[in-house]
Amino acid sequence: MWSLETLGRVRLSKYFYMREFLYSEIANFHRLQNIPRDPELTIVNGQAFCEALLDPLEETFGRVAVRSGYRSPELNTYGNENGLNCARNDYPQECHVWDRGVGEEAIAGASVVIPWFADQYEKGRDWRDLAYFIHDHLPYSELWFFPKLCAFNISWRPEPWRVISSYIAPRGTLLMRGAEPKEELAERQRRYADFPKFRGFATS
């Protein structure tokens, strides 16, 4: 029997605990709950997500700030129906509902900000520098970039889709599923040559 306090204490990876992903501004403002239907599945998918994607980013860049993490199916539906920037629960790229899929259908993700890069983005740096760094170093499934703070959705799947999209100019799809980047590796590497050295995968 799970309590919300117990769930919040679950350590998903070296750097992240479940509690960081349960806070929701939508839930807080509209007085709704954000509690998983299936805590065990939420934890399993959340652990895979954090270990594969968020821990390496934190190892490399320092703090990764979670802007929007887990959403219960009920909360996500409310957000979608009320125009609060939530996709439908059954939308293929909806990554916030961690307990909606198992096996090959599993998915977990969050909207995050990397403060180290946000400072550079504010001075005019191209969002694609970070997108290509992540593409060349991590097994992400989808990346979707937003203008404010250069926040981005990043998602995990057992078999990554490797899709990159953005609401920042140039808007649209930078990389389609199954495609290769238009820029060669050497050109991409020049974009992020001054980035911190990739620190690899953390261990708890």
C-alpha positions in Angstrom: 0.0 0.0 0.0 1.6 3.2 -1.1 1.3 6.5 0.6 2.1 9.7 -1.3 4.9 10.4 1.2 6.4 7.0 0.6 6.2 7.4 -3.1 7.9 10.7 -3.0 10.9 9.2 -1.2 11.6 6.7 -3.9 15.0 7.2 -5.4 14.8 6.8 -9.2 18.5 7.3 -9.9 21.7 8.8 -8.5 20.4 12.3 -8.7 16.6 12.1 -8.8 13.8 11.3 -6.4 10.1 10.7 -7.4 9.0 13.7 -5.4 10.7 16.1 -7.9 8.4 14.8 -10.7 5.1 14.8 -8.8 4.8 18.6 -8.4 2.4 20.1 -10.9 1.5 23.8 -11.3 -1.7 22.7 -13.0 -2.7 20.5 -10.1 -1.7 23.1 -7.5 -3.7 25.9 -9.1 -6.7 23.9 -10.0 -6.8 21.9 -6.7 -6.3 18.6 -8.4 -4.4 15.5 -7.4 -1.4 14.1 -9.3 -1.1 10.5 -8.0 -0.2 7.6 -10.2 -2.7 4.9 -10.9 0.1 2.4 -11.0 3.0 3.4 -8.7 5.1 0.4 -9.5 5.0 0.9 -13.2 5.6 4.6 -12.7 8.7 3.9 -10.8 10.0 1.3 -13.2 9.7 3.6 -16.2 10.8 6.6 -14.3 14.0 4.8 -13.2 14.8 3.9 -16.8 14.2 7.5 -17.9 16.4 9.1 -15.2 19.2 6.6 -15.4 19.5 6.7 -19.2 18.9 10.4 -19.8 18.7 12.8 -16.9 21.6 11.5 -14.8 24.1 11.8 -17.7 22.9 15.4 -18.3 23.4 16.2 -14.7 26.8 14.6 -14.6 27.8 16.7 -17.5 26.1 20.1 -17.0 25.4 20.3 -13.4 21.8 20.8 -12.2 18.9 19.8 -14.4 15.8 21.6 -13.4 12.5 19.7 -13.8 9.8 22.0 -15.2 7.0 19.4 -15.7 7.4 15.7 -14.8 4.9 13.0 -14.2 1.2 13.6 -14.8 -1.5 11.2 -13.8 -3.9 10.2 -16.6 -6.7 12.2 -15.0 -4.5 15.4 -14.6 -3.2 15.1 -18.1 -6.7 14.8 -19.5 -7.8 17.9 -17.5 -4.9 19.8 -18.9 -5.6 18.8 -22.5 -9.4 19.5 -22.3 -8.7 22.9 -20.8 -6.0 24.1 -23.1 -3.2 23.9 -20.6 -0.5 22.6 -23.0 -1.0 19.0 -22.3 -1.3 16.5 -25.2 -4.0 13.8 -25.2 -3.2 10.7 -23.2 -3.2 8.6 -26.3 -1.0 11.0 -28.3 2.0 9.0 -29.4 4.5 11.6 -28.1 2.8 12.2 -24.8 5.6 11.3 -22.4 4.4 12.7 -19.0 2.0 9.8 -18.2 4.6 7.2 -17.1 2.2 4.5 -16.2 0.3 4.1 -19.5 2.6 1.6 -21.2 4.6 -1.6 -20.5 7.2 -3.5 -22.5 7.7 -2.0 -26.0 5.0 0.6 -25.3 6.7 2.0 -22.2 7.5 5.7 -22.1 8.6 8.3 -19.6 9.7 11.8 -19.9 9.7 15.4 -18.6 10.1 19.0 -19.5 13.5 20.2 -18.2 15.8 23.1 -18.2 19.6 23.0 -18.2 20.6 26.3 -16.4 24.1 26.1 -17.9 22.7 26.2 -21.4 19.8 28.5 -20.6 22.3 31.2 -19.8 24.0 30.8 -23.2 20.6 30.6 -25.0 19.6 33.9 -23.4 22.7 35.5 -25.1 21.6 34.1 -28.5 23.0 30.6 -28.6 21.4 28.2 -31.1 19.1 25.6 -29.5 20.4 23.1 -32.1 23.8 23.1 -30.4 22.2 21.3 -27.4 19.9 19.2 -29.5 22.8 17.8 -31.5 24.9 17.2 -28.4 22.1 15.1 -26.9 21.6 13.3 -30.2 25.3 12.4 -30.4 25.6 11.2 -26.8 22.3 9.9 -25.4 19.7 7.3 -26.3 16.8 9.8 -26.2 13.5 9.0 -27.9 12.0 12.4 -28.5 13.3 16.0 -27.9 10.9 19.0 -28.2 12.3 22.5 -27.6 10.4 25.6 -26.3 11.3 29.3 -26.5 11.2 30.0 -22.7 14.5 29.1 -21.1 15.2 26.7 -23.9 13.2 24.2 -21.9 12.7 20.9 -23.7 10.8 17.7 -23.4 13.0 14.7 -23.3 11.6 11.2 -23.4 12.8 7.6 -23.0 11.5 4.5 -24.7 12.9 0.9 -24.7 13.4 1.5 -28.5 14.1 5.2 -29.0 12.4 7.0 -31.9 15.2 9.6 -32.2 12.9 12.6 -33.2 13.8 16.2 -32.6 11.3 19.0 -32.9 11.1 22.7 -31.8 8.9 25.7 -31.3 12.1 27.8 -31.6 13.2 29.1 -35.0 13.8 27.3 -37.2 10.5 25.8 -36.0 9.3 22.3 -36.9 11.0 18.9 -37.1 14.8 18.9 -37.2 15.1 15.1 -37.3 12.4 12.7 -38.2 12.1 9.2 -36.9 14.5 6.8 -38.7 16.3 9.7 -40.4 19.9 10.8 -40.1 20.9 14.4 -39.3 21.5 16.7 -42.3 24.7 18.0 -40.7 27.6 15.6 -40.7 29.1 14.5 -37.3 32.1 16.8 -37.6 29.8 19.8 -38.2 27.7 18.9 -35.3 30.7 18.5 -33.0 31.9 22.0 -33.9 28.6 23.3 -32.6 29.3 22.0 -29.1 33.1 22.0 -29.0 33.0 24.3 -25.9 30.5 22.2 -24.0 31.6 20.4 -20.8 33.1 17.0 -21.5 30.4 14.3 -21.6 30.6 12.5 -18.3 28.8 9.4 -19.3 26.3 7.4 -17.2 26.1 7.8 -13.5 25.9 5.0 -11.0 23.9 5.2 -7.8 
